[in-house]
Amino acid sequence: MSRTVIITGASRGIGAQTAREFAAAGYNVAINYMNSQDKALELYNEIISFTGNKYGCIICRADVSDRLQVRDMIKKVSDYLGPADILVNNAGISQYKLFTDISPEEWDRIFSVNVKGIFNCTQEVLPYMIRKRSGKIINVSSIWGICGASMETCYSSSKAAVIGMTKALAKELGPSNIQVNCVAPGVVDTDMNRNLSPEDIELLKQDTPLGVIGSPKNIADVILFLASEKADFMTGQVISPNGGFVI
């Protein structure tokens, strides 16, 4: 019987590639999105096309910062694909701004999506995982959650919180045989980094020992590994595929 994975923020970038990888590996895939409905539908049709299984994928619009929307999404997934065996908390937003210019509303919104979103989604899937004594939760942080980034204080702070949450929750859920791990990507070619100039990208490449910017597939492969049986003895870990940018 196929296992079910929910991937938040899955309409583009790392989330979309993660959905493709899980579908190719035979998982039932729930694609969560908030604003990019066209991209989510396009991804859904792509997955249905290459898997040949129109019953193995679903798209769900929900703002992960809204508990009621998350609850409705989890129920929809459970009714259609079965309860979630794996949760990939990938949804996130960023902002490039001086710390002194960030408004309280902007700060709250980033934390609401990047941190409270993980709280909401994880709490809603846990009852089933705890009853089954099995489950995997993979949180997507960032290298900036490890070392911080100038002009991204709010984003860095929220991603550091994700790392702390991962480690604490892994200790709490270990006795229930639920693994909680974190992926902290380096600089990746996604829409979130499209605001960077070619000169900025070149500088980032020069600062990366491998001399390249990461791809969404580089990150999706790590997420898929953490969801597999090969990672059954791993919990509370922060894996950072970053080309050596942070060592």
C-alpha positions in Angstrom: 0.0 0.0 0.0 1.4 3.4 -1.0 2.3 5.8 1.7 1.0 9.4 1.8 3.1 12.5 1.9 1.9 16.1 2.4 4.3 18.7 1.1 3.5 22.3 2.0 4.5 25.1 -0.4 4.7 22.6 -3.2 3.7 24.5 -6.2 7.1 25.8 -7.1 10.8 25.4 -6.5 12.0 22.9 -3.9 8.5 21.9 -2.9 7.5 21.1 -6.5 10.6 19.1 -7.2 10.1 17.2 -3.9 6.5 16.4 -5.0 7.9 15.0 -8.3 10.5 12.9 -6.5 8.0 11.4 -4.1 5.5 10.6 -6.9 8.2 8.9 -8.9 9.1 6.8 -5.9 5.5 5.6 -5.6 4.1 7.8 -2.8 0.6 9.3 -2.8 1.3 13.1 -2.9 -0.6 16.0 -1.5 0.5 19.3 -3.1 -0.2 22.3 -0.8 -0.2 25.8 -2.2 -1.4 29.2 -1.2 -1.3 31.6 -4.2 0.1 29.8 -7.2 -2.9 27.8 -8.3 -1.9 27.6 -11.9 1.5 26.2 -11.0 -0.1 23.7 -8.6 -2.5 22.5 -11.3 0.4 22.2 -13.8 2.4 20.1 -11.3 -0.6 18.0 -10.6 -1.2 17.2 -14.3 2.5 16.5 -14.7 2.5 14.0 -11.9 -0.7 12.3 -13.1 0.8 12.1 -16.6 4.0 10.4 -15.6 2.6 8.1 -12.9 -0.5 7.1 -14.7 -2.4 7.2 -11.4 -5.0 9.9 -11.2 -5.9 8.8 -7.7 -2.4 9.2 -6.2 -2.2 12.9 -6.2 -4.2 15.8 -4.9 -3.8 19.6 -4.6 -4.9 21.6 -1.6 -5.1 25.3 -1.1 -4.4 26.4 2.4 -2.6 29.1 4.2 -0.4 27.1 6.7 -0.5 30.0 9.2 -4.3 29.5 9.5 -5.2 26.6 11.8 -8.7 26.0 10.4 -7.4 25.9 6.8 -4.7 23.5 7.8 -7.3 21.3 9.6 -9.5 21.2 6.5 -6.5 20.3 4.3 -5.4 17.4 6.5 -8.9 16.0 6.5 -9.2 16.4 2.7 -5.9 14.5 2.3 -6.9 11.8 4.7 -10.3 11.3 3.0 -8.8 11.1 -0.5 -5.3 9.6 -0.1 -5.3 8.3 3.5 -3.7 9.8 6.6 -0.3 11.4 6.2 2.7 9.1 6.9 5.1 11.8 6.0 4.9 15.6 6.4 7.3 17.9 4.6 7.1 21.4 6.1 8.5 23.4 3.2 6.2 26.4 3.0 8.0 29.6 3.7 8.4 33.3 2.8 11.3 35.7 3.0 12.1 39.3 3.0 15.2 41.3 2.1 15.2 44.4 4.2 17.2 46.3 6.8 16.3 45.2 10.3 15.5 48.8 11.2 13.0 49.0 8.4 11.0 45.8 9.2 7.5 46.6 10.4 6.0 44.6 13.3 3.4 43.3 10.8 6.1 42.0 8.4 7.9 40.3 11.2 4.8 38.6 12.5 3.8 37.5 9.0 7.1 35.8 8.3 7.0 34.0 11.7 3.4 33.1 11.2 4.1 31.2 7.9 7.7 29.9 8.6 7.2 28.8 12.2 3.5 28.8 13.1 2.8 27.0 9.8 5.0 24.1 10.9 3.3 24.1 14.3 -0.1 24.0 12.8 0.6 21.3 10.2 2.6 19.1 12.6 0.0 19.2 15.4 -2.7 18.2 12.9 -0.9 15.1 11.6 0.5 13.9 14.8 -2.5 12.2 16.3 -2.5 9.6 13.5 1.3 9.2 13.6 1.3 8.7 17.4 -1.5 6.1 17.2 0.3 4.3 14.5 3.7 4.7 16.2 5.2 5.6 12.9 5.8 8.8 10.9 8.4 11.1 9.5 8.4 14.9 9.7 10.9 16.8 7.6 11.2 20.6 8.2 12.9 22.8 5.7 15.0 25.5 7.2 18.0 27.4 5.6 21.7 27.9 6.0 20.7 31.4 7.2 19.0 29.7 10.1 22.4 28.3 11.0 24.7 31.3 10.4 22.4 34.3 9.7 22.2 36.6 6.8 22.6 40.4 6.6 19.4 42.1 5.5 17.4 38.9 6.3 17.3 39.1 10.1 13.6 38.1 10.3 13.9 35.2 7.8 17.1 34.0 9.5 15.5 34.2 12.9 12.4 32.2 11.8 14.6 29.5 10.2 16.7 29.2 13.3 13.5 28.6 15.2 12.7 25.8 12.8 16.0 24.1 13.7 15.3 24.5 17.4 11.8 23.1 17.0 13.1 20.1 15.0 15.6 19.1 17.7 13.1 19.5 20.6 10.3 17.7 18.8 12.6 14.8 17.9 13.3 14.2 21.5 9.6 14.3 22.4 8.4 12.1 19.6 11.2 9.6 19.6 9.5 7.2 22.0 6.5 7.1 19.5 8.9 6.0 16.8 8.4 9.3 14.9 11.5 10.8 13.3 11.8 14.6 13.0 14.7 16.0 10.9 15.6 19.2 9.2 17.0 20.2 5.8 18.8 23.5 5.7 19.5 24.3 2.0 22.2 26.6 0.8 21.8 29.0 -2.1 19.4 27.3 -4.5 18.1 28.4 -7.9 14.5 29.1 -6.9 12.0 32.0 -7.2 13.0 33.1 -3.7 16.5 34.0 -5.0 15.4 35.4 -8.4 15.7 38.9 -7.0 19.5 38.5 -6.8 21.5 40.1 -9.6 23.8 38.1 -11.9 26.7 39.7 -10.0 25.4 38.6 -6.7 24.9 35.0 -8.0 28.5 35.0 -9.3 29.8 36.1 -5.9 27.8 33.4 -4.1 29.3 30.8 -6.5 32.7 32.1 -5.7 32.0 31.7 -2.0 30.8 28.1 -2.5 33.7 25.6 -2.6 31.9 23.5 -5.2 31.5 26.6 -7.3 27.9 26.1 -8.2 24.4 27.2 -7.0 22.2 24.3 -5.9 19.2 23.0 -7.7 15.8 22.1 -6.3 16.6 18.4 -7.1 19.7 18.5 -4.9 17.4 19.4 -1.9 14.5 17.2 -2.9 16.8 14.1 -3.0 17.9 14.8 0.6 14.2 15.1 1.7 13.3 11.9 0.0 16.2 10.1 1.7 15.0 11.3 5.2 11.5 10.0 4.4 12.9 6.6 3.5 13.6 3.5 5.6 17.3 4.3 5.1 16.9 7.2 7.6 15.1 5.2 10.3 17.9 5.7 12.8 18.1 9.4 12.2 16.2 12.0 14.2 16.8 15.5 15.4 19.4 16.1 12.7 20.1 19.1 10.5 21.4 18.3 7.1 22.6 21.2 5.1 23.2 20.6 1.3 25.0 23.8 0.5 28.0 23.0 -1.7 30.3 23.8 1.2 29.1 27.4 1.6 28.7 26.7 5.4 31.0 24.1 6.9 
